[in-house]
Amino acid sequence: MIFIDLDNKLPTDADLPAEVRWTKGAWGAWLAESARLVGELAKLDAAGMVKDRNALIDKNSDHWGKLKPWLLALSGGKCWFTEARDIASHLDVEHFRPKKAARNARGPERDGYWWLAFDYMNFRIAGTVPNRKKGAWFPLRRGSPCSSYGWRCEGDEVPHFLDPTNAHDVTLLAFDEEGKAVPAPGVSRWDYVRVRRTVDRLKLTEHQLLAEERRKVWQKTAKLLDKYQRALAKAATSAAARHEVKSVACEITSLTKPESELSAVAKWCIRYSNQPSLQRLIA
């Protein structure tokens, strides 16, 4: 899982590639159209025309699709949940809070967050595997407030799923040498439940190809760490060893950069080494 600082990003940001960056006028028009569509949805909902309301959402899926190049640019073309580019198949614009219907871990299906269907803050980039497996699932902790159009309280909800736009949530997910997504060491009981729910529902471990690629990244990182430490032990008396330290450190750092595929796996391999000198290699 990769952290995406969506709170502080816009498609108009100057640091974006020219082919992705929006003009302020175009962005303003997109936001205005979003507001208009939500207004239409609200009218249909008030009239009890839920099927028509949901049909209108589906009819205008191209509206959120326009933001896909920007959302992909924020993660270097990676799925925000798996950190994979091609392993998890086609990348979609996923709604974190389901737009038409929502399902708890137990109990009946409830109405979806239709008023967020065109809210870019509710968009995430997800591979086909986690997106389809997640579907309408959005369980809340027992006793959690549940937001509605008439009583907007998304910020007070306590969801089970980890959110890649929440920096704290991203730190809760770790990986092991077998390529499995696991709870980070020392997490609370509730956060442990959240990690397990996210891993199981989004198939973050069950998808074998993804787990195998993670295992390869872990093995590659572990071999480089061993090579780095052996060279470091000889560096004081060998120019060749000093050159190797520099070269291998560059390779390790490259694996941990945000734009690298499955970089979180490399980072956790380093963290589990418990060697202070190695922790500094995390980009």
Secondary structure in CASP SS format (residue, H / E / C, confidence):
PFRMAT SS
TARGET T0000
AUTHOR 0000-0000-0000
METHOD secondary structure of the structure
MODEL  1
M C 1.00
I C 1.00
F C 1.00
I C 1.00
D C 1.00
L H 1.00
D H 1.00
N H 1.00
K C 1.00
L C 1.00
P C 1.00
T C 1.00
D C 1.00
A C 1.00
D C 1.00
L C 1.00
P C 1.00
A C 1.00
E C 1.00
V C 1.00
R C 1.00
W C 1.00
T C 1.00
K H 1.00
G H 1.00
A H 1.00
W H 1.00
G H 1.00
A H 1.00
W H 1.00
L H 1.00
A H 1.00
E H 1.00
S H 1.00
A H 1.00
R H 1.00
L H 1.00
V H 1.00
G H 1.00
E H 1.00
L H 1.00
A H 1.00
K H 1.00
L H 1.00
D H 1.00
A H 1.00
A C 1.00
G C 1.00
M C 1.00
V H 1.00
K H 1.00
D H 1.00
R H 1.00
N H 1.00
A H 1.00
L H 1.00
I H 1.00
D H 1.00
K H 1.00
N C 1.00
S H 1.00
D H 1.00
H H 1.00
W H 1.00
G H 1.00
K C 1.00
L C 1.00
K H 1.00
P H 1.00
W H 1.00
L H 1.00
L H 1.00
A H 1.00
L H 1.00
S C 1.00
G C 1.00
G C 1.00
K C 1.00
C C 1.00
W C 1.00
F C 1.00
T C 1.00
E C 1.00
A C 1.00
R C 1.00
D C 1.00
I C 1.00
A C 1.00
S C 1.00
H C 1.00
L E 1.00
D E 1.00
V E 1.00
E E 1.00
H E 1.00
F C 1.00
R C 1.00
P C 1.00
K C 1.00
K C 1.00
A E 1.00
A E 1.00
R E 1.00
N C 1.00
A C 1.00
R C 1.00
G C 1.00
P C 1.00
E C 1.00
R E 1.00
D E 1.00
G C 1.00
Y C 1.00
W H 1.00
W H 1.00
L H 1.00
A C 1.00
F C 1.00
D C 1.00
Y H 1.00
M H 1.00
N H 1.00
F E 1.00
R E 1.00
I E 1.00
A E 1.00
G E 1.00
T H 1.00
V H 1.00
P H 1.00
N H 1.00
R H 1.00
K H 1.00
K H 1.00
G C 1.00
A C 1.00
W E 1.00
F C 1.00
P C 1.00
L E 1.00
R C 1.00
R C 1.00
G C 1.00
S C 1.00
P C 1.00
C C 1.00
S C 1.00
S C 1.00
Y C 1.00
G C 1.00
W C 1.00
R C 1.00
C C 1.00
E H 1.00
G H 1.00
D H 1.00
E C 1.00
V C 1.00
P E 1.00
H C 1.00
F C 1.00
L C 1.00
D C 1.00
P C 1.00
T C 1.00
N C 1.00
A H 1.00
H H 1.00
D H 1.00
V H 1.00
T H 1.00
L C 1.00
L E 1.00
A E 1.00
F E 1.00
D C 1.00
E C 1.00
E C 1.00
G C 1.00
K C 1.00
A E 1.00
V E 1.00
P E 1.00
A C 1.00
P C 1.00
G C 1.00
V C 1.00
S C 1.00
R H 1.00
W H 1.00
D H 1.00
Y H 1.00
V H 1.00
R H 1.00
V H 1.00
R H 1.00
R H 1.00
T H 1.00
V H 1.00
D H 1.00
R H 1.00
L C 1.00
K C 1.00
L C 1.00
T C 1.00
E C 1.00
H C 1.00
Q H 1.00
L H 1.00
L H 1.00
A H 1.00
E H 1.00
E H 1.00
R H 1.00
R H 1.00
K H 1.00
V H 1.00
W H 1.00
Q H 1.00
K H 1.00
T H 1.00
A H 1.00
K H 1.00
L H 1.00
L H 1.00
D H 1.00
K H 1.00
Y H 1.00
Q H 1.00
R H 1.00
A H 1.00
L H 1.00
A H 1.00
K H 1.00
A C 1.00
A C 1.00
T C 1.00
S C 1.00
A H 1.00
A H 1.00
A H 1.00
R H 1.00
H H 1.00
E H 1.00
V H 1.00
K H 1.00
S H 1.00
V H 1.00
A H 1.00
C H 1.00
E H 1.00
I H 1.00
T H 1.00
S H 1.00
L H 1.00
T H 1.00
K C 1.00
P C 1.00
E C 1.00
S C 1.00
E C 1.00
L C 1.00
S H 1.00
A H 1.00
V H 1.00
A H 1.00
K H 1.00
W H 1.00
C H 1.00
I H 1.00
R H 1.00
Y C 1.00
S C 1.00
N C 1.00
Q C 1.00
P H 1.00
S H 1.00
L H 1.00
Q H 1.00
R C 1.00
L C 1.00
I C 1.00
A C 1.00
END
